[in-house]
Amino acid sequence: MPGSKAYQRAESKRQIELDRALRELALGAQVTLEPGETAFYFMTRKGKLRRLELSPEQAKRLEEGELAVVERPDPAQIEHSLVPAATAEQMFALSKKAVRFLNRKDSPIGFMNDEELKAQQAAEAAGTAPELSDEPEADAEAPAAPEASEAPASTEPTPDNG
């Protein structure tokens, strides 16, 4: 029964097993980051912008849907990894929230247009960005994906500003 100690224990065990499965998938397939001059932005589960400094080749592979950014739930924290799209699809089947960016042809995940990216950066700088809930969502429809004509604002070369 929801709310009971037995239910909470079962849910905790289920979450631990899910995290283990996601971690094993991510670690088994993760691609080594190639540091470079291309800043690639993605949104964390908590609604914060995170940036990876990637080589132009890796950024291009993300844009083309060959690679994805996924969560890697380590015991003390959530880290992020680059993985091939096929691995991201496996992780998405287990947990929709585990995939933070994947350029799928029909339903991209994690896309933001230039205006959304700039607004999020400004809100975070001003301390007014809302923190998104970490609670699992009901099996409702996912929010509509941006139009295909919108480029992933996630890959903007940025001057080295410190």
N, C-alpha and C positions, 0 to 999 in steps of 0.2 A: 504494500500500500504506500503510495507517495507520502513522503514526510516521515515515515517510520525509520528507525535506525537500520533495520534490515534492508530497506529500500536504498537508503543512503549508502550503505556498505556495498551493495550490488552496483549502484551507479558509479561509485568510486573505483571499484574493481574494473568495471567496463571502460571507464575513462583511462585508467592506467594501461589496459590492454590496447586501446585505440592509440594512445600516445606511443606505445612501444612499436606497434605496427607501422605507424607513420614515420617514426624515427628510423626504423630499419629500412624502409623504402627510400627515405631521403639519403641516409648514409650510404646505402648500397649503390646509389646511382648518381650521387651529387657530382657536379662538374666543378673542377678547381677554378676559382675566380681568377681571372686575368686582370690585374689592376691596370687601369688606363684612364684616359682623360674624359670619357663619356659618363656623365652622371645619369644614373637610371633610378627614377623615383618609383616607389610603390607604397601602398597604404597597408599599415599593420592591422591586425585584428582589432586593436584598440583605437583605430582611427588616426594614427600618427603617421606622418610621412617618414619614410626611411629611404636612404640613398645608398646605392652601390656605385662605386667608381669602377667602371668596366672598360675593357678594351673595345674598340669600335666593332670588332668581329663578334664579340659576345653580345653587345647591345643589339647588333643587327639580327643575330640569331633569336634574341628575345622578341624583337619586333616581328620577325617572320614566323613565330610560333614554334620554333624548333626547341627552344628552352623555356623554362618557366621558373618563377620565384615561388618557393613553397616554405611553409613553416616546418621547422625541425624541432619538435618538442623534447628538449633535453630535460633531465630531472629538475634542475633548478630554474630554468628559464626557457623561453622560446627563441631559438635562433632561426635564421633564414638561409636557405640553400638554393643554388641553381641546379636544376635537374632537367633531363630530357622531357619533352612533352608527354611521352607515353607514361613515364613515371608519375607526372603531375596528374594525368587522367586517372591513374590507379588511386592516387591519394585523394582526388576529388570524389571518387566513388565512396571512399571511407568517410571523408569529412570535407564538406564544401568549404569550410573556413580555412582548411589547411593550405589551399592554393591561393596565393596572394596576387599573382599575375600570370596569365596565360593567354596568348593571342590565338584563340580558336576562331576558325572561319565564321561559324554561325553564332557563337555566343562567347565573345571574349570575356575574360575575368580580370577585374582590376584596372580597367582603362579609365583614365581621366584626361579630359581635354586641357588645353593650355590654361583656360580661364579657371577651371576647377583646381588645377595644380597651384596656380598663383594665389587663389583665394585661400586654399588650405595652408600654404606657406605663410601668408599674411596673418591668418587666424592663429597659427601656432606661435608666430613671433610675438603677437599681441597677447597671447595667453587666453584667447577666447575660443579656441577650437574645442568643440564638444567631444567628450570621450564617449566612444561607442560602447555599447553593452557587450560583454564577453559571454553573455548567456546564449545557449544554443537557440537558434530560431526555430519556430514551428515549421512544419513542412509546407510553408506557403511558397508561392511563386517568388523566384529571385527578382530583384529589381531589374527593370529593362536595361539592356546593354546600350551603351552609346551608339550612335549611328556609325556605320562602317566608314563613313567619310572622315570621321574624327581620327586624327593621328594619336598614337599614344604619347601624351605629353610627358611620359615618363623618361624619354630619352632626349634631354636637352644638354648640349655641351655647355658647361658653365665655366666662367673664368674662375681661376683659383682664388677664392675669397676667404681663405684661411682655414 
